[in-house]
Amino acid sequence: MKTRRVTLSFLVLAALLAVPALAQEAVLSGRVTQEDGPPIVNATVSIPSLGLTTTTDKDGRYRLTVPAGSVNGQTVDVRVVAPGLQSKVAKVTLSAGSLTQDFALGFAFGEEVVVGSRAPGAAAEKAVPVDVYTEQQVESASGSAETAHIIETIAPSFNFPRPTISDGTDSVRPATLRSLGPDQMLVLINGKRRHTSALVNVNGTIGRGSTGVDLNAIPSSAIERIEVLRDGAAAQYGSDAIAGVINIVLKSGVSPLDLGLQGGTTTHGDGGLFDGTANAGVAVGRGSINFTGEYRKRNATNRAGPDPRDQIVAGDAGNNPVKQPSYHWGDADERDILGWANGSVPLNDEGTANFYLFGGASRRDGVHGGNYRRALQAQNWPQIYPLGFLPLIEPKIVDYSGTLGLRGVMGGSWFWDLSAQYGHDRFDFNVTHSLNTSLGPDIPPNQKSFYAGALEFNQLVTNLDVTRELDVGLSGPLNAAVGAEFRRENYQERAGEDASWIDGGHPDQFGNRAPAGAQVFPGFRPSNEVDASRNSVAGYLDFEANVTSFLRLGLAGRFEHYTDFGNTSDYKVTARIEATKQLVFRGAASTGFRAPSLGQSYFSAISTNFLNINGVFTPFDVGHFRVNSPLARALGAKDLKPEDSVNYSAGFVFSPSRAFDFTADWFQIRIDDRIILSGNFTGASLNPILSPFNATGARFFTNAIDTKTQGYELTANGRAGLGSAGNLVFQAAFAHSANQITRIAATPPQLAAFQSVLFDRLEQRRLTCGQPKDNLRLTTDWRSGDWGATARGSRYGTYCSIDSANPANDQTFGAEWVFDLELSYRLARVTLAAGAENLFDNFPDKNIPANFNFGIFTYPRNAPFGFNGRYVYVRTSYTF
């Protein structure tokens, strides 16, 4: 009944957008030439929003007939693409009768970026499943203004939960593709590898133990389109591309200054958002540079319940001055400043050599809480916090990157691309509204704020790619690509100030030995500091061609050498069979790998506990130890090796008309030697091993499990003309994926009694059911002249609790529907829009009593759409 209700609601919303009327067709024609005059044969000319495509004849001429139902005064993008030449887009306002639009193309500043194939032009389309989300789709899903949230809104294979009380992960929230890890998804910017975050996710969230890319460091206002390759591609792009690849293409070219403002809030009185953007493209000689700046301030949300326990003295429950809720359970407070640029300039009159650059910088500041320390708890000093305190982590995240390159064509047929890129990410931990219990009840020597240290990641990448089409007697030219890559990575961990981690020696308020270090996040110690680097060198070959008129084959291979673990080689085979013009079958098989991140190899964080040994309180270390540390070695830890994968996929594309297409794809991904963060090894039987190191417990990264991920994905796209009432675009996408653990490695002999700790029941649940196995997106987009509307229904499948290892506390959260609606109007140079995300104010199921910490933690931290409730917003832009 619930499913019928929500489906009916969505259909009603879509129906309200459709009113048919009558109009006359338009005929758009013109000529496509090179800049120096010769016609271009077989160039592809299209109107993507209407699904219309044609090619030019021997004189470079084309003709597109726009159905009468689509001619209503709307402005559309007309796009022309030709192999080896710069693509161009022109805006044309449709009206009945004849229209003319000519194009003159120069040699490519850069080949058309289409992830998944190195072959240019339309011939490579549909060889592998690639979803392309346009600027308009990105904009209509930008209510929250965050790039990761936008992708999650429109792509069902992408998951972006909103963790809370998870240290740095509250600010750099992990995202996944096909239910795999955040670090098993490769992210590209303009086709170039993006560096990862410095943060290692070590708390109890989705993606525990991983280091992924911080997508929210990329402003959504700088994005022209997003390409999602749903296929393994390590043989083409290298490490991490196991689940797939996300390629973000930046805005480019000359464009007028566009200023945007957006404001929003939840209807629960929190989560206020202010977002200001500016974008402009300026001419530089015959080239251009496109600039984007964005400022974003997002206030926190809080869905915590009141704490019913005693707060200041025993027996004062429900009768004390502590303001409730005292905890924070929701989105963090964030302030972000971001700036990006993307440009290219020809180096000669012929345009056969070009210089390009792109990159950006951001500073992001967050504020998020830990667990509230009640006044009567041993961690508090009432002299400093009479009512107790909520300790805060306030990270400062600085991220920047820059890419410089040269591209060109040599001899009219050899396309080459030489680039160098540097990326940097630094995560500084600042702890406020806290104290170090072991420093006593007086300030000084105690203090309320601490600098707890930093994590830093640096990446340098240089690439050389050469591509040429060869006539080898096949049905079509053979696209041959060869390339090489050098990459240097550096990881650093820096200690915090002494007061953030030291043991001051003062007993707690009850006379017992006090814990050392700042409450909520003890700082990194000098013994944790590290500065580690590695190099990798890679070479690849990539071939693709129409072997016959109906069969297209691709073969790619890549060899890579890492200085820390050695060599790896991978391959990929693709096939595309055009059974008819309307029906295409496709399939791929590949191997892949993911190199262990430097963070997984070198991160460490130690805290100190004091145990009464023969009447003496003796310090013992517990925490996360590096794989190569003496303690980890004593427990049997070994150097990390790469994860290895084998991917298979098969599917078809059915396009019965230019107004409709349907795709279906099945996939299987087997991964061996997955890297996991172990459980905590502790207990009396380990004391002979741990005591020499003054430790009572330890955990570390290890290659410990094999998994199999299977699933299928369906997409459907349709377009309908409504006469003078406009046009409708319908999109439906469904993704199903399921993880299975096929092997858990045996523990080393010295840990034989701790097999269940290595990858415990809680971690198994996090992997196999912590994310929805099924996701559905239904979208209707209506445009008519200056008016527009988007209605979206998202269904998130069931998922399980991941915060309790006790089987009695297992919980399965039900599937939920979330609906979004946006209305827009363009008035001359001004665009106005208003919308709502989660229109019907839906929430996930609440945690059962055994999982909600006295009623404080109301909703699951791994809820795929969060638990903020309805969010409403308005946005406006002005184009000069």
N, C-alpha and C positions, 0 to 999 in steps of 0.2 A: 504493500500500500504506500509506504514511504517513497519507494522508487517511482511509482506511478505519479505521485503528487509532484515530485520535483521535476520529473520529465515533462509533465503537463505545464508546469510553471515556465520552463524554458521555452517550450513551443509557443506559449502565449506571448512571451517577450519577443520572440522572433517574428511572430505573425503581426504584431503591432507595427513592425518596421516595413511592411509590404503593402503598397497600394498600386496596382497596375494602371497604366495609361498607354497612350499611343504616341509614336514619334516616327521620324523618317531616318533611314540609314545614312551613314557618312562614309565617304571613300577617301582614305588617306593614301597619298602616293608621293613619290619623290625619288631621288637618286642618291646612291651611296658611292663616294669616290675617295681615293687617297687625297691627301692635302695638296699634292702636286698635280692632281688632275685625273689619273687613270681610274676607270671604274673598278669597283670591287665586286667580284662574282661570288655568289653563294654566301654573302653576309646574311646573318640572321637578324631580322627586324621584328620586334614584338611589342605588344602592350601587355605586360605581365598581369595587370589587375583585371584584364578582360579575357585573358587566356588566348589571345590572338597572336599568331606567328606566321611569318612568311620568309622567303629568301629572295635575294636579288638575282636578276637575270644577267645575261652576258654583257649588258650595257650598264649594269649596276642599278637598275630600276626595280622598284618594288611597289606593291599595291596591297593595301589592307582594307577590307570592307568591315565596318563596324555595324553590327545589327541595330535596327531601329530602336530596340528596347534599351540600348546602352547609350543612345545619343540624347543627352539631356543637359548639355552645357557644362558637364564636369570636365576638370582638367586631369589628364592622365600622363603618365610617363611613357614615352616611346623610346625603346632601347635598341641599339644596334651593336652587334658583336661580330667580329671577324678575327680568325686566327692570326696572331702576331701583330695585331693592330689595336690601338687604344679604343676601348669601347666608349660609347657616348650615350647620354640620355637627354632627351628634349621633352619639355612640357608642352603639350598640345591641348587646347580647349576644343572639345568635340561639339560640332554643330552639323546640322543636316546639310548634305551637299558634298562638294569636293574640297579637300584640304591638302596642302602641300607642305612637306617637311624634308629638306635635303640634309645630308650628313657628309662631312669631310673628315676622314680618320687619318691620324698620324700613326707612325710606328709606336708600339705599345710602350708607355712609361712602365707598365707592368702587365704581364699576362693576366687575363681574367682569372681572378682567384675563385676557384671552385674546389673545395676540399674533397679529397677522395680520389682525384684523378689529376695527372699532370698534363693531360691532353687538353688543348684549348678548344673553345667553340662548342657547338651544340652536339657534336658527335659523341661526346663522352657522357651525355646526360643519361640518367637511369641505369648506369652500370653498377652502382652501389646505392644503398638508401641514404640520401642526403635531404634533410629538411632545410629550406631556406626561408627565413623569417625577415620580411621587409621592414624598412624604416617605419612604415605606417603601422604594421603589426606591433613593433616594439613600442611605438608611441602610445598606441591604444591600450597597452598593458602596463604602462609606466606609472600607475597610481602611487606605488611606493617609491618610485624613482631608483630602486636598486637593481642592478643588472642581473644578479642571480635570481632574484624574485621574479623578474620579468621572464627569464627563460623558463623558470618553473611554471609560470602561469600559462605559457603557450606550448610547452613541449612535455608530453606525458611521460617520456622516458627519463626525465630529469627530476631529481628530488632535492629539495632545499628546506630541511626542517629548521626550527628556531629554538636551539638549545638555550638553557638558562642555568644559572649557578654552575658554570663550567669553565671558570677562569678565563683565559684569553679566547677560548672558543666562542664566548658570547659576542665578541667583536668580529672575528674571522670565522664565520659559520660554514662548516663543510657542506659541499654539494656533491651529488653523485649522479652517475649515468648508468642506466640499466642495473640498478641495485648493487653495483660494485663499489669499490672504495673511491674516495675523492682523489687519490693519487693514481688511479687507474684510468683516468680521463685526461687526455692531452688538450691543452688550450693553446690556440694560435691567435696572434694578432696580425692581420694582413698576411696570413700564411706563414708567419714566423713564430717560433716557439716562445711562449710566455714563461717567465720565471715563476717559481712557486713562492708561497708565503714562508717566512722563517718559523712560524709557529708550528709546533708539533702537538697534535691533539691527543692528550693523554688522559682526559677525563671520560666519564661514562656517557659519551654521545655517539651518534652515528658517525662513523669515520674514526673511531678511537684508534690511535696509533699511526695516523696518516699525516701527511703534509701535502696539502693541495694548493691550487691557485686561488688567490683572493679575487674573485670576479668583481666584487663591489668596489675595487680600486679603479675600475674602468667606468667612466661616466656613461650612463645610457644615452645622454644627449650627444655623444660623439659617435654613435653607432649608425652606420648606414644599413647594415644587415647582419644577421647571425646565421651561420651555416652549421648544422649539426649532422655530422657523419655518424650514423649508427652502424658501425662496423669496425672491427679491429684493423689497425693501420700502422703497427710498429715497423713493418717492413718498409713503409714509405717515410714515416716521420720519426721513428726511433722510440725511445723509452716512453712508457706511460700510456700509449695509445692502445689499450687493451679493450676497454668498453667502447671507445669511440673517440671522436675529435670534435671540439667546438672551435670554430674559426670565427672570430669577430672582425668584420671589415669596417674600417673607420670611414667617416665622411670625408669626401675629397672634392677638389675642384673649386672654382670661383663661385661664391654665393653671397648674397647680401647678408648684412648683420641681422641675426634673429635673436631676440631676447625673450626668455620664457620665465614665467613665475608659476609656482604650484604650491598650494597649501591644502592640508588635510588633517583629519583627526579621526579617532575612533568615536563611536557614539557612546562610549563608556567614560568619556571625559579625560582621556589620556592619549598618548601616542601622536601628539601633534607633529606635523611635518611642514617645514618650509624648504622649498627648493628653488634656487635661482640659476638660470643657465644663460649662456651667451655662445653663439656659434657664428662664424663668418669665414669665408674663403676669399683670400686676396690674391691678385695676380702677381707673379714674380717672373718677369720676362714673358716667355711663352708658357711658363708653368704656373703653379699655384701652390699655396699653403693654406690648409684649412685649420682653424683654431677653434677649440671648445674650452670653455671654463664653466665650472659648476660649484655652487655652494649648497650644502645640504645640512639641515639641522633636524634631527628626529628625536623627539622626546620619548622617554621610556614608557612602557606599558606595565601594568602590574595586576595580575589575577590571583595573587596569593590570598589565602584565607587567614583569618585571625589565629594567633597562637594562644590556645586555651590553657597553657601551663602557667605555673608560678613564674614570676618574672624577677621581682626584687628581693622578696623574702618568702620563705616557705609558707604556703597557705594563702597567698594573695591572688590566686588565679581568678580572673574576672573582676578583680577589684584593685587595680593598680593604674598608675598614670601613663603606662607605656602605650603609645599610639599604635593602633592596629590598622592594617596588617603591618607587622614589624619586618617581615621578610620582603624580598623582591623576587617575583616569579613571573617573568615576561621578557619582552624585548629590552635591550640596553638603550641607554641614552647615547646618541652618536652625533658628532659634528664633523663634517667632511669638507675638505677643500680639494678640488681636483682640476687639473689643467692638462689638455692634450693637444697635439698637433699632428698633421698628416699632409705631406707635400711632395711634389716632384717637379723637376725642372729639366728641360732638354738641354743637352750640352752641345748640340750642333744644329744647323739649319734643317737637316734632313730628319731630325728626331730619332736617329738610329742609336743614340746613346743618351741615357738620362740618369740624372742623380735623384735619389728619393730619400726621404727621411720620415720617420714617425716616432712617436713616443709620448710620454706624459709623466706627470708627477702628482702625488697626492699626499695629504696629511689627514689622518683620521684619528679623532680622539673619542674614546668611549668611557662610559661610567656604568659599572654593573656590580651587583652585590654578591656576597657570599652568604653563608648561613649566619643568622642573627646570633650574637653572643648575649645571652640574658645576664642581667646584673649579678645573679647568684651563681653563675657558672665560674669554674676555676680559671677560665681563660681571661676573665674580666678583672679590672680593678675598679671598684665602686668610687674610689677617690677621683678617678678620671672620667668614668662614664657611670653616673649614679643610676641611670635607667637601662644600662646595657648599651650595645652598639651594633650597627650593621656595617661591617667592614666592606670597603669598596676597592675594586680593582679599576684603575683608570689608565688604560693603555694608551700610548702614543704610537701610531703606526705610520711610518714614513716609507713610501714606495715610489720608486721612479725607474724609468727605463728609456732607452733611446736606441733607435736603429738607423744606421746610415748604409746606403747601398748604391750600386750602379747597376743599371739594366740596359740591355740593348739588343740589337740584331746585327749580325755579322754576315755579310755575303747574301743578305736577303732571306736566309733560311735558318741560320743558327741563332737561337735565342739564349742569352746568357744573363745570369743574375749573380752578383757578388755582393755580400752584405756582412755587416758586423753589428752585433747587438750587445748592449750591456743592461742588466737588470739588477735592481737592489731592493731588498725589503728588510726593514728593521722594526722589531716589536719591542718597545720599552715598557716594562711593568712598573707602574706607580701604584702604591697602596696608600689609601687615605682612610680617615675615620677608623683607625685601627690602633694597635699598640703591640709591644713586645712584652708579654707577661713576665718574662724572666728579668726585665729591667726594673721591675718594682712599680710602686704606686705613685711615684713623683715624676714630674716633668720639669726639667731634665732629672735624671738621665733618660727616662722614657720619652717617647714622642708619638704623635698621632699620624704622621705621614712618613713614608719610606720610599726610597728608590730601590726596587727589588732586582734590578738587572735587566739584561736585554738579550734577545736572540736576533741574529742577522744572517741573511742569505744573499749571496752575490752570484751572478751568472754572466759569463761572457760566451757568446756564440758567434762563430763565423761560418758562412755558408758560400759555396759555389755551386750553382746549378746551370746545366747546359741542356737545351732541348732542341730537337730538330725532327721535322717530318721527312721520312724517307719513302721513296717509291721502290718497293721490293716485289712488285708483281701481285700483291694482294688486292682485294676488292677496294680497299682504301689505303691511304698512306699509313705507314708505321710511325707512330709517335715514339721516339726514343729519347729518354732522359737519363742523364748521368750526373752525379753530384757528390760532394764531399762536405763534411762538417767537422769543425773542431769546437769543443765545448769545455770550459773550465768552470767548475763550481766551487764555492767557498762557503763554509758554515762557521759561525762564531757564536759562542755563548759567553756572556760577560757578567761578572759578579755584581751584586747589588752593594749598597753601602753596608758597613759593618752592622749597624743596628738592625738591619732587615733580617739578619740570619744568626747573629751571635747568641750564645747563652750567657745572659747577664748574671746568672747564679742566684737570683733572688727567688725565694719560694713563692708560691701563689697565695691567694688570700686565705686559704685553709691550711697553710703551712707545709704543703706538699711541694715536690720539685716542679717548677713551672716549665711549660714547653718553651723551647727557644724559637726565635724568629718572629716576624710580623704575622699577626693573625690574618687569616684567609689565604695568604700567599707568602710563605717564608722565602726570603731572597735567595738567589743563586750565590753559592759560596765561591771563594777563590779556587777551591779544588774542583769546582764544576767548569771552570773556564776552559775553553778550547778554541782553536783556530785551525780548522781542517780543510783541505782542498783535494780535489781530484781533477783529472783530465779525461776526456774521451775523444776518440777520433773515429769517424764513420765514413763509409762510402756506400753509395747505392746505385742500382740500375733499375730502370723502369721502362717497360715496353707495353704498348697498347695499340691495337689496330682492328679494323674490320677485316677479318680473315675471309669472309664471304659477304654477300649482300645482306645476310641475316644474322651472322655470328660475329660478335666482337669479343676478343680475348685480351686479357691483361696479365702481365707477369712482372713482379717486382721482387727485388732482393736487396738486403742491407746487411753489411758487416760492421761491427762496432767493437772497439777496444777501450776498456776502462782501466785506469791505472790501479784501481783498488781491488777489482775482482776478476779482471781478465776479459775474455772475448765472448761475443754473442753474435749469432747470425740468424736471420729470419727471412721468410719468403711470403709472398701473397700471390694467389691466382684468382682472377675474376673472369666471369663469363656472362655475356649478355646475348640472349637469343631473341631476335625480333620475329616472333611467329607470324604476326600480321602488323599492320600499321597501328592497330589498336591494342595489341597484346604483346608485352615484352616479359620474358623470363630472365631472372638474374640469379647469380650465385657467387660465392666466394669462399676460399679456404686460405687460412693464413696461420703463421706462428707469430708470437710476439713475446715481449718481455717488459718488465719494469725493474729498473735498477733500484737498489735500496737507496733511499734518500740519505744525504749526509746527516740530516736531523735524526733519522732512525739509528744511524751508526754512532752518533757522537753526543746526542742529548743526554743530560743527566740532571737530576734534581733530588737533593737529599734533605731529609728533615731528621731531627734528633728526638728520640724518646729517652726517658730516664727510668731505669729499672733498679729496684732495690736488690743489690747483690751483697749478701752478708751484712745487711744494715747500712750499706753505702749506696747512695743513688748514683748509678754509673751511666754515662751517656752511651747510647747505641744508635747507629744510623739505620734508617729505613728509607726506602724510596726507590728511585729509578737509577740503575747503574748502566754505564756504557758497556756494550758487548765486550770491548777489549779491556775492561777494568779487571784487576786481580780478583775481586770478589766474584764478578760474573763468570770469569774463567774457572774459578774454584767450583762454581755450581754447574759447570759444563757448557757454558755459552760458547758459541762459535761465531766466526766472522759471518756477516750476512752475505747471502748470494742473491742473484736476481730471481724474481718470480718469472716463471715461464708459462706461456699460454698457447692454446690451440683454439682457433676460432673457425666456426662453420656458419654459413648463412645461405639461405635460399628464399626466393620470393618472386613476385610478379607485379607488373604494372599494367593496369587495364584502363585505357582511355577511349571509350566509345565515341566521344565527341570532344570538341574543343572546350566544351563547357563543363566537363566532368572527368575526373580520374580517380582511380582506386588503387591502392597498393597494399600488399600483404607480404610480410617478411618473417621468417623463422630464424632463430639463431641459437647457437650453443657455444659456450665459452668454458673451456677447462683451464684451470690455473693450478700449477704445481708450485709448492714451496712458498706459499703466501706468507708474507711477513706479518706477524702479529705481536702485540704487546702482551707479555705473559701476565698471569695473575701474580699475587704477592706470595713468594715462597717464604714461609716463616714457621716456627714451631720448635719444640724442644729437641726433636731429632736432628735438626739442622745446626744446633748450637756449636757442635765441634767444627763445622765449616765456617759459620758466621762469626763466632766469637773472636778469632784472631784479627778480624777486621773491625771489631767493635760495632757489629751490626746485628740486628735481630730479624731483618727481613729484606727482601730484594725482589725486584722485577726487572726484566730486560726484554729487548726485541729479539725475535728468533724466527727463522723459517720453520713453520710448524704445521701448516695445514695445506691440503689440496681441496679444491672446490669445483663444482660444476654449476654453471648458470645457464638456464634454458628459458626461452621465452618467445613471444611473437608480438609483432606490431602491425597495426592496421591504420591506414589513413585514407580519407576521402575528401575530395575538394570539388566543389560545384559552384557555378556562377549562373545567375539568372538576370535577364534584363526586365525591368518593370516599366518600360516606356518612360514617360515624363516623370514617373515617381522614383527613378533612379535605378540602381543596380544592387543586387545581393550577392555576397560571396559566402558560401557555406563551407565550413571546415570541421571535420571530425577526425580525431586521432585517439587510438587506444594502444596502451602498452602493457604487456604482461611479462614479468620476469620472476624467476624463483631460484634462490640459492640453495645448494645442497653441499654439505661437508662430506667429502669422500674419504678423507684420511686425516687423522691427527697423529703427529709424530710421537714416538715414544720419548719420554724424558730421559736425560742422561742417567747413568746408574746411580749417582749420588742423590738424584731426585726421584728415584723409582716409586717412592711412596706418595709422590705428589703429582701423579699423572692427571688427576682431575683438576689440578690448579693451573696447569700449563695453558689450557684454553677451556676455561670453566663453562659451566652451564649458562651463565649470564652472557658471556661473550658469544656463545653459540646462538643464543636467541637474538642477540644484537645483529648477527650476520644473516640468519635465516628468516627472521620474521620482523625485524625492527623497522623495516620500511614496507610501504604498501606493495603488494605484488601486482596490483592492477591499478591503472590510472586511465582516466578518460577525459578528453577535452572536446567540447562542442562549442563552436564559435559561429556567429552570424554577424557579418559586417555589411552595413547598408550605407550607400553614398548616393546623394542626389544634389547636384549643384554644390551649394555652399554648406549643405547639411550632411551630417554623418552620425552613425550610431553603431555601437558594438555591443553585442550581448554574448556572454560566455558562461557556459556551465562546466564545472570541473568536478569529477567524481574521484575521490581518493579511496582506495580499497582498504581492507582491514590490515591491521598491524598489531604487534604485541608489545607488552611492557618490557622495559630494559633496565629497570632500576632495582630489582630484587632477585637474588639467586634462589630464594625459597620457592619450590614448586607450588606450595600452597598459595602463594601470592601472584601466580601467573594471571595475566589479564589480556584479553584480546579486545582491541578497540574497534568499533564498528565502522563500516564504510560511511562516508559523508559526502554530501553535495555542497558545493559552494558556487554561488552565482555572482557574476560581475556585470555591470551595465555602465556604458559611457555614452553621452550625447555631446556632439560638437557642432559648432557653427563658425563659418569663416565670413568675416565682414571686412572686405577690402584687404588690408594688410594685417588685420587682427584675427586670431583664431581663439575661440572660447570653447571650453569643454568642462563638463561636470560629470562626475561618476561616483560609483560605489563599488568597492570590493567586498565580497561576502555580504551581498545585498540583504539577505534574510537573517543576518546575525547568527550564523550557525557556529557551534562550538563542538570540539571533539568530546567523546565520552569522558566523564570524570574518572580520576584514579579511584580505585576501591580503597576503603579505609586502611588496609594493610600497606598501601603504597603511597599514601598522601601525607605522611609525617604530621600526624595530629590534625589533619584537615588543612594544612598550610599549602602543600603542593597540589593544587586542585586538578591540574590537567597534565597529561604526559608531555615530557620535554621533547619527545621525538615525534610529536604531532606534525604531519607533513605540511599542513597549512597554518601552523601556529595556533594560538588560542587568544587572539586579540579581539575577535568579534568583528562587527561591521566597521568598515573604514570608508569615509566619504571625503571627497576632494574636489577642488576646482583648479583648473589651470588655464593660463592664457599665454599667448605669444604674439609678438609684434615683429613683422619683417620690414626692414627699411628698404 
